[in-house]
């Protein structure tokens, strides 16, 4: 077994055991269940990221790594093979830590059954009809029916059922839809099978690209018939022309160069992401699709794009030649090759939009995704029944006598032990009360548990009897309302620190718990085992949202203080203007990192020469003699 430090996991393989070839890896738990599937161009380089010190990992990555009991890998011949194997295993094992796609609805499609002797057009939600060509998805089923009604006027193809078609062909009598002019298939006995197939091909060609050549051709035929005084034929062509123009009018032109492209707008936070797909054919939006994505691991936008495209083109949908995404994934070339295998001919190109019509359309998709994400969270939080159930479940799980109508959550944030701040957020009736959020600045602290103890003590001071308060002290009035439940971000050590502050305060009647990030466990004071709420439950969602809101609020306060701190410290140095302060901040990240830098490292920053570097070093180290910076060559 590989030798491991206390700050890593016991199943960590030796670096030399992991190959450097491309491949796919799987993390499993103690029962053998696959928790996560990933691919890598270099397995050793990628897996080493998971076995970094646990404290340096993102909280969700850390939870996955610590939940797992083993890791295994499979070497493949190329990056494209790795992509294909990853896709196959995700479908097979449904790993809980991979991205979860939840389509917010089942969309209706227009389908043409090309595998039939006489293809027909139907409305369907089944995307697995053999040999069918799909168009859409459409937002509403009436939109599909309306489009089909117009299209059949221009391209009269079969609409009757298979049983009606079979009966009509055997009996020699037209099917009923054919008798009333609503079916143009061979079963209407107006066209042959071959002639009908040609009309179907035109139907598909028009829907695939909105081809204006059909409009031009029908217009020409209408004028010729009118000139030859074939008025009935001219009227028929006129009706076809009106139908074609009506279909085109229903989809606005968004790209003037008549391109076929799919465009994906993505908006995400730590917990979830929303995806908006615009399906553009012939420069017009022909379909819109939206997903809500659960994020179990901390993924970048580029990593999300990789998973989104694999789900969007899972074998039932043919990708266009061009796909526009917000960010290009690392395996762009391999993904293009993989997507190309899902087309009959032609390559697939992944691109980003920097300017012009495509960039404007991407911004529209992103705004739609942003609104969808906000709506998803708002609906789940604003659902009175769900909130009531969540508070009831929390009450039962923690053994509280009453439902937690007022919950306060505390989180601590710092940067390497400096700029320590804390936040308090308030939920009443399951909804945030942002007017009662509070920020705390902690001057000195030994660790997070000490910080939690200080902050909870300061908050509870407003609840002690006999505390004098000014009548005009609005903060005191808001603080004086006692919570039913105090939640701290952390596990048993943080809960113990908060419990000690609660005992010392003498305040009674307040329940306390901690929500640990590692496994989303709920810890109670003096409890040897955590309370585990079902994943996906409304109670856990509410506690997660409360904890994440406290984390977000603390981070904002910490960043604000850090920027102010950096600006105040560096702004006092002669010769260091705002632009140079910004460059130093970008290069070193913080004043604490800058204090550790030598003058020659400071001088290496653009616009900061050896002389100014000596000044900066001397200002940050007033009690020590500055070493002489070596001149740059």
C-alpha positions in Angstrom: 0.0 0.0 0.0 1.2 3.5 -0.8 2.6 5.5 2.1 0.2 8.4 2.8 0.3 11.5 5.0 -2.6 12.2 7.5 -3.7 14.9 5.1 -4.6 12.5 2.2 -6.5 9.3 1.7 -5.2 5.8 2.5 -5.9 4.4 -1.0 -3.7 7.0 -2.8 -1.6 5.1 -5.4 2.1 5.8 -5.8 2.8 8.3 -8.5 4.9 5.7 -10.4 2.0 3.3 -10.5 -0.2 5.7 -12.5 0.5 5.7 -16.3 1.0 8.9 -18.3 -1.1 7.7 -21.2 -4.7 8.9 -21.9 -7.4 6.9 -20.2 -10.5 6.8 -18.1 -10.6 6.5 -14.3 -13.2 5.5 -11.8 -13.6 6.2 -8.1 -15.4 3.5 -6.1 -16.8 3.4 -2.5 -16.3 0.6 -0.1 -19.2 -1.4 -1.6 -17.8 -1.1 -5.1 -20.3 1.4 -6.4 -18.8 3.8 -9.0 -18.9 7.3 -7.6 -17.2 9.3 -10.3 -16.0 8.7 -13.9 -13.5 11.0 -15.5 -11.1 11.1 -18.5 -7.6 12.4 -18.9 -5.0 13.0 -21.6 -2.4 12.2 -18.9 -3.8 9.9 -16.1 -0.9 10.6 -13.7 -1.2 14.4 -14.1 -5.0 14.4 -13.7 -5.2 12.0 -10.7 -2.5 13.8 -8.8 -4.9 16.7 -8.5 -7.3 14.5 -6.5 -4.6 13.4 -4.1 -3.4 16.9 -3.2 -3.6 17.8 0.5 -7.3 17.5 1.5 -7.4 21.0 2.9 -6.5 22.4 -0.5 -9.3 20.6 -2.4 -12.6 22.1 -3.1 -15.2 21.0 -0.6 -17.2 18.8 -3.0 -14.1 17.3 -4.5 -12.9 16.5 -1.0 -16.2 14.9 -0.2 -15.9 12.7 -3.3 -12.3 11.7 -2.6 -13.0 10.9 1.1 -16.2 9.0 0.3 -14.3 6.8 -2.2 -12.3 3.8 -1.0 -10.4 3.1 -4.2 -9.5 4.4 -7.7 -8.9 2.4 -10.8 -8.0 3.4 -14.4 -8.1 2.1 -17.9 -5.5 3.1 -20.5 -6.8 3.7 -24.1 -5.2 4.4 -27.4 -6.2 8.0 -27.9 -8.0 10.9 -26.3 -11.0 10.3 -28.5 -11.3 6.7 -27.2 -11.1 8.1 -23.7 -14.0 10.4 -24.4 -16.0 7.5 -25.9 -15.3 5.2 -22.9 -16.1 8.0 -20.4 -19.4 8.6 -22.1 -20.2 4.8 -22.1 -19.4 4.3 -18.4 -21.3 7.4 -17.3 -24.4 6.0 -19.1 -23.8 2.5 -17.6 -23.0 3.4 -13.9 -24.8 6.7 -13.4 -22.2 7.9 -10.9 -23.6 10.2 -8.2 -20.7 12.7 -8.4 -20.9 13.2 -12.2 -23.0 16.0 -13.6 -26.7 15.2 -13.4 -28.9 16.4 -16.2 -32.5 17.0 -15.4 -34.5 18.3 -18.4 -37.1 20.6 -16.9 -39.8 19.1 -19.1 -40.4 16.5 -21.8 -40.4 18.4 -25.0 -42.6 17.7 -28.1 -40.8 17.1 -31.4 -41.9 17.0 -35.0 -40.9 13.7 -36.5 -40.9 12.4 -40.0 -40.8 8.5 -40.1 -38.3 8.2 -43.0 -38.0 4.4 -42.5 -41.6 3.9 -43.5 -42.6 3.1 -47.1 -44.6 6.3 -47.1 -43.2 8.5 -44.3 -45.6 10.5 -42.2 -45.3 13.5 -40.0 -46.3 13.2 -36.4 -46.1 15.0 -33.0 -44.1 12.9 -30.5 -42.1 13.0 -27.4 -40.5 9.7 -28.2 -37.0 10.4 -29.6 -36.2 6.8 -30.4 -38.3 6.0 -33.4 -36.0 4.0 -35.8 -35.1 6.0 -38.9 -37.1 9.1 -37.9 -35.9 12.6 -38.6 -36.7 15.0 -35.7 -37.2 18.8 -35.7 -37.5 20.9 -32.5 -37.8 20.6 -29.6 -40.8 23.0 -29.4 -41.8 24.8 -26.2 -45.5 23.8 -26.5 -47.3 21.0 -28.2 -49.7 23.4 -30.0 -46.7 25.0 -31.6 -45.7 21.7 -33.3 -49.3 21.0 -34.5 -49.5 24.5 -35.9 -46.3 24.2 -37.8 -47.3 20.8 -39.1 -50.6 22.1 -40.3 -48.9 24.9 -42.2 -46.2 22.6 -43.6 -48.7 20.0 -44.9 -50.3 22.8 -46.9 -47.0 23.5 -48.7 -45.8 19.9 -48.8 -48.8 17.5 -48.7 -47.3 14.4 -47.1 -48.9 11.5 -45.1 -50.5 12.3 -41.7 -52.8 9.3 -41.2 -52.0 6.4 -38.9 -50.3 3.2 -40.0 -53.5 1.2 -39.7 -55.4 3.7 -41.9 -52.6 3.7 -44.5 -52.5 -0.1 -44.6 -56.3 -0.3 -45.0 -56.4 2.3 -47.7 -53.7 0.7 -49.7 -55.4 -2.7 -49.5 -58.9 -1.5 -50.2 -58.1 1.0 -52.9 -60.2 3.6 -51.1 -58.6 6.8 -49.8 -57.9 7.1 -46.0 -60.3 9.4 -44.2 -57.8 12.3 -43.7 -57.1 12.0 -47.4 -60.8 12.3 -48.2 -61.0 15.6 -46.3 -57.8 17.0 -47.7 -55.6 16.5 -44.6 -53.4 13.7 -45.8 -51.2 13.8 -49.0 -49.7 10.3 -48.9 -50.1 7.5 -51.4 -53.1 6.4 -49.3 -55.0 9.4 -50.6 -54.5 7.9 -54.1 -53.4 11.3 -55.5 -49.6 10.5 -55.7 -47.5 7.4 -56.1 -45.0 6.2 -53.4 -42.1 7.6 -55.4 -43.8 11.0 -55.9 -44.7 11.1 -52.2 -41.0 10.4 -51.3 -39.9 13.4 -53.3 -42.4 15.6 -51.5 -41.1 14.2 -48.2 -37.5 15.1 -49.2 -38.6 18.7 -49.9 -40.4 18.8 -46.5 -37.3 17.7 -44.7 -35.0 20.0 -46.7 -37.2 23.0 -45.9 -37.4 22.2 -42.2 -33.7 21.5 -42.0 -32.6 24.8 -43.4 -35.6 27.0 -44.1 -34.5 26.9 -47.7 -35.8 30.1 -49.4 -35.4 28.3 -52.8 -38.8 26.7 -52.2 -40.4 30.2 -51.7 -38.8 31.4 -54.9 -39.9 28.2 -56.8 -43.5 28.4 -55.6 -43.7 32.1 -56.4 -42.5 31.4 -59.9 -45.0 28.6 -60.5 -47.8 30.8 -59.1 -47.0 33.6 -61.5 -46.7 31.2 -64.5 -50.1 29.6 -63.7 -51.7 33.0 -63.4 -50.2 34.2 -66.7 -51.5 31.0 -68.4 -54.9 31.6 -66.8 -54.7 28.4 -64.8 -56.3 30.1 -61.8 -57.1 27.0 -59.7 -53.4 26.0 -59.9 -52.3 29.6 -59.2 -54.6 29.6 -56.1 -53.0 26.3 -54.9 -49.5 27.7 -55.3 -50.7 30.9 -53.5 -51.9 28.8 -50.5 -48.5 27.0 -50.5 -46.6 30.2 -50.6 -48.6 31.7 -47.7 -48.0 28.5 -45.7 -44.2 28.7 -46.3 -44.1 32.4 -45.4 -46.1 31.7 -42.2 -43.6 29.0 -41.1 -40.7 31.3 -41.8 -42.3 34.2 -39.9 -42.8 32.1 -36.8 -39.0 31.8 -36.4 -37.1 35.1 -36.3 -33.9 35.6 -38.2 -31.0 35.7 -35.7 -28.1 35.0 -38.0 -28.0 36.8 -41.3 -25.7 34.3 -43.0 -28.3 31.5 -42.9 -26.1 29.3 -40.8 -27.0 26.0 -39.1 -25.7 26.1 -35.6 -26.5 25.1 -32.0 -25.7 27.6 -29.3 -25.4 26.9 -25.6 -25.7 29.5 -22.9 -24.6 28.4 -19.4 -25.0 30.0 -16.0 -23.9 28.3 -12.8 -22.9 28.6 -9.2 -21.5 26.2 -6.6 -24.5 24.0 -6.4 -26.3 24.0 -9.8 -26.2 25.2 -13.4 -28.7 26.1 -16.0 -28.2 25.4 -19.7 -30.1 27.1 -22.5 -29.8 25.6 -26.0 -30.8 27.6 -29.1 -31.2 25.4 -32.2 -30.6 27.6 -35.2 -31.3 26.4 -38.7 -31.0 28.6 -41.8 -30.3 31.5 -39.5 -33.6 31.1 -37.6 -34.3 29.7 -34.2 -36.1 26.4 -34.8 -36.0 25.0 -31.3 -35.2 25.9 -27.7 -34.2 23.5 -24.9 -33.3 24.0 -21.3 -31.7 21.9 -18.6 -31.1 22.2 -14.9 -27.8 20.6 -13.9 -26.8 19.4 -10.4 -23.1 20.0 -9.6 -21.6 17.5 -7.2 -18.0 18.6 -7.9 -16.5 22.1 -8.5 -16.6 22.3 -12.3 -15.4 25.2 -14.5 -17.6 26.4 -17.4 -15.3 24.6 -19.8 -15.7 21.3 -17.9 -19.5 21.8 -17.8 -19.5 22.3 -21.6 -17.8 18.9 -22.1 -20.6 17.2 -20.1 -23.4 19.3 -21.7 -22.4 18.4 -25.2 -22.2 14.7 -24.4 -25.7 14.8 -22.9 -27.2 17.0 -25.7 -26.0 14.7 -28.5 -26.5 11.3 -26.9 -27.3 9.5 -30.1 -30.9 10.7 -30.8 -29.9 14.3 -31.9 -27.7 15.0 -34.9 -25.2 17.9 -34.2 -24.9 20.7 -36.7 -21.6 21.6 -38.4 -21.1 24.5 -35.9 -21.6 24.5 -32.2 -21.1 27.7 -30.2 -20.3 27.4 -26.5 -19.3 30.0 -23.8 -15.8 28.4 -23.3 -13.9 25.7 -25.2 -13.1 22.5 -23.2 -9.5 21.2 -23.1 -10.4 18.2 -25.2 -11.9 20.4 -28.0 -10.3 18.4 -30.9 -11.3 15.0 -29.4 -14.9 16.3 -28.7 -15.2 17.6 -32.3 -14.1 14.1 -33.6 -16.6 12.4 -31.3 -19.4 14.7 -32.4 -18.5 14.2 -36.0 -19.2 10.4 -35.7 -22.9 11.4 -34.9 -23.3 13.1 -38.3 -23.8 11.4 -41.6 -21.2 13.6 -43.3 -19.1 16.6 -42.5 -17.1 17.7 -39.5 -18.3 19.5 -36.3 -16.6 22.7 -35.2 -16.7 24.0 -31.7 -16.3 27.8 -31.4 -16.9 30.7 -29.0 -18.5 33.9 -30.1 -16.5 37.1 -29.5 -18.5 39.7 -31.4 -21.3 40.3 -33.8 -24.6 38.5 -34.1 -23.4 35.3 -32.6 -22.1 37.0 -29.5 -25.4 38.9 -29.1 -27.3 35.6 -29.4 -25.0 34.0 -26.9 -25.7 36.8 -24.5 -29.4 36.2 -24.9 -28.9 32.5 -24.2 -26.9 33.3 -21.2 -29.5 35.7 -19.8 -32.2 33.0 -20.4 -30.0 30.5 -18.5 -29.4 33.0 -15.7 -33.2 33.5 -15.4 -33.8 29.8 -15.5 -31.3 29.1 -12.7 -32.8 31.9 -10.5 -36.3 30.6 -11.2 -35.3 27.0 -10.3 -34.0 28.2 -6.9 -36.8 30.6 -6.3 -39.5 28.0 -7.1 -37.9 25.5 -4.8 -37.5 28.0 -2.0 -40.8 29.8 -2.5 -42.8 26.6 -2.6 -44.8 26.9 0.7 -45.5 23.2 0.9 -41.9 22.3 0.3 -40.7 24.9 2.9 -43.2 23.6 5.4 -42.1 20.0 4.8 -38.4 21.0 5.1 -38.9 22.7 8.4 -41.0 19.8 9.7 -38.3 17.3 8.7 -35.5 19.5 10.3 -37.6 19.6 13.5 -38.0 15.8 13.5 -34.4 15.1 12.6 -33.0 17.3 15.4 -35.6 16.5 18.0 -36.8 20.1 18.3 -40.1 20.8 20.1 -41.0 23.4 17.5 -40.3 24.0 13.8 -37.2 26.2 13.2 -39.1 29.3 12.0 -36.0 31.4 12.5 -32.6 30.0 11.6 -29.3 31.8 11.9 -26.2 30.4 10.2 -22.5 31.4 10.9 -19.5 31.0 8.6 -15.9 32.0 9.0 -13.7 33.1 6.1 -10.0 34.0 6.0 -7.0 34.1 3.7 -4.1 32.1 5.1 -5.1 33.1 8.7 -5.3 36.8 7.8 -8.3 39.1 7.3 -10.5 36.9 9.4 -14.2 37.7 9.0 -17.5 35.9 9.8 -21.1 36.2 8.6 -24.5 35.6 10.0 -27.4 35.0 7.7 -31.0 34.7 8.7 -33.8 32.6 7.3 -37.4 33.1 8.6 -40.1 30.8 7.5 -37.6 29.2 5.2 -36.8 32.4 3.3 -33.8 34.7 3.6 -34.1 37.9 5.6 -31.3 39.9 4.0 -32.0 43.0 6.0 -30.9 41.1 9.1 -27.7 39.6 7.8 -24.6 40.6 9.8 -20.9 40.7 9.2 -18.2 40.3 11.9 -14.5 41.2 11.9 -12.3 39.1 14.0 -9.1 40.8 15.2 -7.3 37.7 16.5 -8.0 34.0 16.5 -6.1 30.8 16.9 -8.3 28.7 14.5 -11.8 28.4 13.0 -13.2 27.0 16.2 -12.0 30.0 18.2 -13.5 32.3 15.6 -16.9 30.5 15.8 -16.8 30.8 19.6 -16.1 34.5 19.4 -18.8 35.2 16.8 -21.5 33.2 18.5 -20.6 34.8 21.9 -21.0 38.3 20.3 -24.3 37.4 18.8 -25.7 35.8 22.0 -24.7 38.9 24.0 -27.8 40.6 22.6 -30.0 38.0 24.1 -28.7 38.1 27.7 -31.1 39.5 30.2 -30.0 42.8 31.7 -28.1 44.0 28.7 -28.5 47.7 28.3 -29.5 48.9 24.8 -30.3 52.3 23.3 -33.9 52.8 22.2 -32.6 53.9 18.8 -30.2 51.0 18.4 -31.9 49.3 15.4 -29.2 46.7 15.3 -29.8 45.7 18.9 -33.5 45.3 18.1 -32.9 43.0 15.2 -30.3 41.0 17.1 -32.6 40.7 20.2 -35.0 38.4 18.4 -33.9 34.8 19.4 -33.5 32.1 16.7 -35.0 28.6 17.1 -31.9 27.1 15.5 -28.3 28.1 15.2 -26.4 26.5 12.4 -22.6 26.6 12.1 -20.6 25.7 9.0 -18.5 22.8 10.1 -18.4 19.5 11.9 -18.1 18.4 15.5 -15.2 20.8 16.5 -17.1 23.9 15.3 -20.4 22.7 17.0 -18.5 22.1 20.2 -17.1 25.6 20.1 -20.6 27.1 19.4 -22.1 25.0 22.2 -19.5 26.3 24.7 -20.4 29.9 23.7 -24.1 29.0 24.2 -23.5 27.6 27.7 -21.4 30.6 28.7 -24.0 33.0 27.5 -26.7 31.5 29.7 -29.3 31.7 26.9 -31.6 28.8 26.8 -34.2 27.4 24.4 -31.9 27.6 21.3 -31.1 24.4 19.4 -27.7 24.1 17.7 -26.3 22.0 14.9 -23.4 22.0 12.4 -23.5 21.1 8.7 -20.3 19.4 7.7 -19.3 19.9 4.0 -17.5 16.6 3.6 -20.6 14.4 3.6 -23.3 17.0 4.3 -23.6 15.5 7.8 -25.5 17.2 10.5 -23.7 17.2 13.9 -25.4 17.9 17.2 -23.5 18.9 20.4 -22.2 15.9 22.4 -23.2 13.5 19.7 -21.0 10.6 18.6 -22.8 10.1 15.3 -24.1 12.6 12.8 -27.7 12.9 11.6 -28.0 12.0 7.9 -30.8 13.5 5.8 -31.7 11.9 2.5 -29.9 13.5 -0.4 -32.3 15.5 -2.5 -34.6 16.1 0.5 -36.2 19.5 0.9 -34.7 19.7 4.5 -31.2 19.1 3.3 -31.7 21.6 0.4 -32.8 24.3 2.9 -29.9 23.7 5.2 -27.4 23.7 2.2 -28.9 26.9 1.0 -28.6 28.5 4.4 -25.0 27.3 4.8 -24.1 28.4 1.2 -25.7 31.8 1.7 -23.6 32.3 4.9 -20.5 31.2 3.0 -21.2 33.5 0.1 -21.9 36.5 2.4 -18.6 35.8 4.4 -16.6 35.5 1.2 -17.9 38.9 -0.1 -17.0 40.5 3.2 -13.6 38.9 3.3 -12.8 40.0 -0.3 -14.0 43.5 0.3 -11.7 43.8 3.4 -8.8 42.3 1.5 -9.1 44.7 -1.3 -9.4 47.6 1.1 -6.5 46.3 3.1 -4.3 45.9 0.0 -5.2 49.3 -1.3 -4.5 51.0 2.0 -1.2 49.2 2.6 0.2 49.6 -0.8 -1.3 53.0 -1.4 1.0 54.4 1.3 4.1 53.5 -0.6 5.6 56.5 -2.5 5.7 56.0 -6.3 3.2 53.2 -6.3 0.1 54.3 -8.1 -3.2 52.5 -8.7 -2.0 50.7 -11.9 1.1 49.3 -10.2 -0.9 48.3 -7.1 -3.3 46.4 -9.5 -0.3 44.7 -11.1 1.2 43.7 -7.8 -2.2 42.4 -6.6 -2.7 40.4 -9.8 0.8 38.9 -9.6 1.0 38.1 -5.9 -2.7 37.9 -4.9 -2.4 39.4 -1.4 -0.3 41.5 0.8 0.8 38.5 2.8 2.1 36.8 -0.3 3.8 40.1 -1.3 5.5 40.3 2.1 7.1 36.9 1.5 8.5 38.0 -1.8 12.1 39.1 -2.2 13.0 42.5 -3.9 14.1 40.7 -7.1 10.7 38.9 -7.3 8.9 42.3 -6.8 11.1 43.9 -9.4 10.1 41.3 -11.9 6.5 42.7 -12.0 6.0 44.8 -15.1 6.4 48.5 -14.3 8.2 47.9 -11.0 11.9 48.4 -11.2 14.7 47.5 -8.7 14.5 50.9 -6.9 10.7 50.8 -6.4 11.0 47.1 -5.4 13.4 48.1 -2.6 11.0 50.8 -1.5 8.1 48.3 -1.4 10.1 45.7 0.5 11.3 48.3 3.0 7.8 49.5 3.6 6.5 46.0 4.2 9.5 45.0 6.4 10.2 48.2 8.5 12.3 46.2 11.1 14.6 44.4 8.7 17.3 45.5 6.3 16.2 44.9 2.7 18.5 42.7 0.6 19.7 44.3 -2.6 17.6 43.4 -5.6 19.6 42.0 -8.5 19.2 44.1 -11.7 17.1 42.5 -14.4 18.9 41.4 -17.6 
